[in-house]
Amino acid sequence: MITGDFIQLENEFGANNYKPLDVVLSRGQGIWVWDVEGNRYLDCLSSYSAINQGHCHPKILEAMNDQAKKLTLVSRAFRNNQLGPFYKEICELTQSHSVLPMNSGAEAVETAIKAIRKWGYMEKGVPAGKAEIIVCDNNFHGRTLTIVGFSSEAQYKEGYAPFTPGFISIPFGNTTALENAITPNTVGFLVEPIQGEGGVIVPPDGYLKSVRKICDRNNVMLILDEIQTGLGRTGKLFAEEHDDIQSDLTLVGKALSGGFYPISAVLSNKEVLGVFKPGDHGSTFGGNPLGCAVARAALRVLIEENMIKSAATLGEYFMKQLKEINSPHVKEVRGKGLLIGIELNHTAGGARRFCEALQAEGILCKETHQHVIRLAPPLIIQRENIDWVLEKIARVLNSKAKH
């Protein structure tokens, strides 16, 4: 079978809820992926930061294979010998008090919403059914019905109403708007340190530090969605570290398994996760031994192989060089670490055609919000690889071809 055959099968039998580039991948190793016809590409998306450690990292693969031969699932009706060590290692690494493992990023967000509401009723004294959570315009926290209900993206919401009440949306990066939105019923502020899906939107310097102070003054829990920005992507273990703060709840997923297995987690202080009692919340697969073994290995290689420091150094170099590309199509280059967005002028004809042109040059990336090219290669990328990518990007961005 060739590329067209696989695409035809997807179109015939699949739901039409994605619009991928017309490349059919069959193999990956490190920063590289190959399609069914043997063409090689440098992955500059990393599965939306799930592949921070690179494709098929051998040490994570070994941990997965070893555990799969022993025990994969016992549910939480019983204990398993991977869960406690995973709890200890991730809490010590992230300076968290408690952890609650789930499977997907969206499940971690839903878990945090349930926990923070329950905390509001049990500990803060908010009247039953009145808890409010503040979110930001242009957010992306997942695809469940509750989550899309507080999205500001019309397409994510169309046809799915009615939605869960209790969410107030404010402009991202605006601390005055946050202060004005807080009421006695506010229990939490849920925010991404950098809006990745929203177009790699970086808030003003010191934003999170100010947010932390506002939340402290008002007894509001700060929930940081670090599912894309966490685990080294921005050149720190968590993006919150750039502002030298700690959230009350931190949500992680994606790179927590290095792309091998769905696992996410809510990292929290004892005060919030302490509201859960047996039977309040759970998941058949959440905290299973296979997922825990994979996550432990994924975290180890991030630290042992200095991927986080590399992301900081190479991200700074990558962004500096991108900003020096003189193209009439480019409006702005922004980001942190190896999470970078190239925003194009509206006259450029949209980012999709540039991503298609980069595919022809051997680079895979994705447009977001129509006019932004998002670049997020695996953290194991080297400077010579970045130079190769820069040469291709410069060639594509300097094309004067009209849409």
Secondary structure, DSSP 4 states (H G I P E B T S, - for coil): --HHHHHHHHHHHS-S-----S--EEEEEBTEEEETT--EEEESSHHHHTTTT-BT-HHHHHHHHHHHTT-----TTS--TTHHHHHHHHHHHHT-SEEEEESSHHHHHHHHHHHHHHHIIIII-PPTT--EEEEETT----SSHHHHHT-S-HHHHTT--S----EEEE-TT-HHHHHHH--TTEEEEEE-SSBTTTTSBPPPTTHHHHHHHHHHHTT-EEEEE-TTTTTTTTSSSSGGGGGT---SEEEE-GGGGTTSS--EEEEE-HHHHTT--TTSS--SSTT-HHHHHHHHHHHHHHHHTTHHHHHHHHHHHHHHHHHT---TTEEEEEEETTEEEEEEPGGG--SHHHHHHHHHTTEE-EEETTTEEEE---TT--HHHHHHHHHHHHHHHT-----
